[in-house]
Amino acid sequence: MVPYQPERIWIQKQSWDDPLTRSVVEKLPGIPVRTIRDVDELLPELNSTSDPHTTGKRTLILARHLGRFMKECPGSGAEVCCNYFVINYASNCHLECSYCVLQSYLNNPALVVFTNAEQLMAEVREKLERSPERLFRIGTGETSDSLALDGITGYSLLLVPFFASLANGVLELKTKSDQISNLQGLDHGGHTVVSWSVNSRRICGSDELKSASLDERLAAARQCQEWGYKVGLHFDPLIHYEGWESDYEQAVKEIFAAVDPNGIAWVSLGALRFTPHLREFVRKRFPKSKIPYGEFVPGHHGKLRYLRFIREEMYSRMRSWIRRSAPQAFVYLCMESRAVWEKSLGCAAPETARLSSRMDGIVQVK
């Protein structure tokens, strides 16, 4: 995987006071730097290009995040939830997965890294100290890849030791990259799970264009296990296409042959979800992709989804293949209703509190 290299760096004036800003600039010598007053002033310039998303991803913006960093995972009330939280220390991603929801979700096409890291950590500490009786599982992969920029930002060098100091916090770093070098030698204390989004080789090659290959991801996952980290696997999004059964069955075999099943925290399954606008973005930006042409129906949350019987079949088969290779692996569904859980996994869907408790127990920390 080729590490990210921007063509220009735009720095919000206040961000020059943050140590992270100086660190990033030092790691990118020779890249033109421009100081700006406000991020929004750049939007007309970026949006005036023929392809704002491609141009934007060549632009790295260092700015302070305004408002809260930590929030609850945006699951729907009609779906089984695992009581997950998210913190976003960056916005956008350069890995160019054709189906990426950020294309239609973000109003700024540039890559933005938030430099007020001390404020992020102070907010998390305050939140967790107010509820010492519960465990917080907190992910960083909602609006950006957790590790794809880590060689530049070094955020893991801050967050992994920070979470190790928290009695009731577990950090999940979710990625499609192989940028793990900063994780070596960190005192994580079992408080960090490093997770990979994985897919069939066909989808990795055709629609996850600048991501690490499946082999590179698995090598990185195996290395993290050797460094003492628990590893998570997210088969999300599962893509339905002709021949998906043999492709995904083979992927499951290869994945669990490459990593130690006993060192896996959890495995999630989630089928492709589209916002209506995203479908058009994919058709325009990735004309060779076949993903937008599946059979979709509107879901209760406004997103387009595969028909329910298709999703249930995919989940059921995936679970059976995973069980053959990793009988003890904890498998759960993401963004799915109780009815789909029960039909696909053959068991009663857990209540939110019970699902959360089960996952907390997997990563229970001292």
Secondary structure, DSSP 4 states (H G I P E B T S, - for coil): -PPP--SEEEEEGGGGGSHHHHHHHHHSTTS-EEEES-GGGGHHHHHTSS-HHHHHTTEEEEEPPPS-SEEE----TTS-----EEE-SEE--SS-BTT-THHHH-S--SEEEE--HHHHHHHHHHHHHH-TTS-EEEE--SSS-SSTTHHHH-HHHHHHHHHHT-TTEEEEEEESS---GGGTT---TT-EEEEEE---HHHHHHHBTTSPPHHHHHHHHHHHHHTT-EEEEEEEEE---TTHHHHHHHHHHHHHHHS-GGGEEEEEEEE-EE-HHHHHHHHHH-TT--GGGS-EEE-TTS-EEE-HHHHHHHHHHHHHHHHHH-TT--EEESS--HHHHHHHHSSPPPPHHHHHHHHHHHT---
